[in-house]
C-alpha cells in the first residue's frame, strides 16, 4: 500500500491572549523577548524590569480586550488557525503530499518552544506571517528556533522568508483594497467587517498605510523594517494606480509603547493632520495579515474617533487579509517553492545581526 509523504507547515505569529487568564503570560513573553524589549541593560536588570512592566500593564490591557467582545482575549490565534486550515486545504489539493498545518506563537500559546513544533527542515517548514522583516518579529522568531534547535533555520530548507518587496504581494494587496471598496469581498470572512459609504469615491481618498511601529533603537542597529514598509507601500500604490486610484497614500506607524523614540510619523499624528484638512481617510494595516487588537480596536475605534472628532469627512478601516483566497494561495505558493537557495545571512542583511549558529558566517 502506497503512503503519501508527509510534511508539516508551521505558521508563526506574534500571538495574543486567548482569554483573560493568558494576558499576563502573553505580556511577559513579549517584554522579556530581547529582540522586542531591546534595552541597553544587563539581563539581570532587564528581565525583572520586563516582568514588572508586564504585570503592571495587565489590568489596563485586560480592559481593552474585554471591550473587543472576544471573551476577554484576542482573536489573533483563532484567526491564524483559520488561515492554517485554508492553507492546509490548498497544499493538500495541489500536491501528492499529506500536509499538516499548525499554528505557533512567539508570545503566549501555543508557544513556538513547545515540543510539538519540530526542527526546521524540508519536511517541517516555518512561515512567519510578517510581510516585512524586522528584528522584533522575524529575527525574534529565528532566535527562538535557534535557541531551541542550536541552528538558525535560514538555509535549512525549512524557512519561508519575508516578502515585502515581492511584486505579486503588491498586486494581491492592491486587488484586496480594490475589492473591499467595490463590494467584492465576502463580509462573512472577516471580523467586524467595516461598512463603506455608498457615496464614497474610493479613487479620490487618502489611504494611510499604518504599520506597527518599532523603537528607533532597532533601526539604528540595522533593522531594515522602515525600508521594507516603504517598499511595500510603493509597490501597492503603483498597482492601485492601475486599478484607477487617483488619491494620495501615506505611511505611518502605530502602537508606540514607552517614552523611547519610535518610528515616525505616528499614525495618530497622521490621522489628526489629514482630518483637520477635511480629508476622506482610509487606513490599511500594511504590516498585519489578520485582524486583532491593533486593527479592530486601535484603528477601528481610536483612529476613527480621532478622525471624525477633528474634522475628517469620512473614515474607513480596511480589514487585514484574513482568509482572502488570493493571499492564502500566495502563501501556499511560497511554501511550495521553499528550498535551500538562500546562501547568505538574511539576518545580517535585513536585521543588522547574525545569530550565533548562522551557517553563512
Secondary structure, DSSP 8 states (H G I E B T S, - for coil): ----EEEEEEEEE----SSGGGHHHHHHHHHH-TTTS--SS-HHHHHHHHHHHHHHHHHHHHHHHHHHTSTTS-SHHHHHHHHHHHHHHHHHHHSSEEEEEEEEESSSSSBTTSTTS---BTTEEEEE--SS--IIIIIHHHHHHHHHHSS--TTTT-EE---TT-HHHHHHHHHHHHHHHTT-S-GGGSTT-----TT--GGGSEEEEEEE--BHHHHHTT--HHHHHHHHHHHHHHHHHHTT--SEEEEEEE---SSS-BSSSBHHHHHHHHHHTT-EEEEEETT-SS-SIIIIIIIIIIIHHHHHHTT-SEEEEE---TT-HHHHHHHHHHHHT--S---S-HHHHHHS---TT-TT-
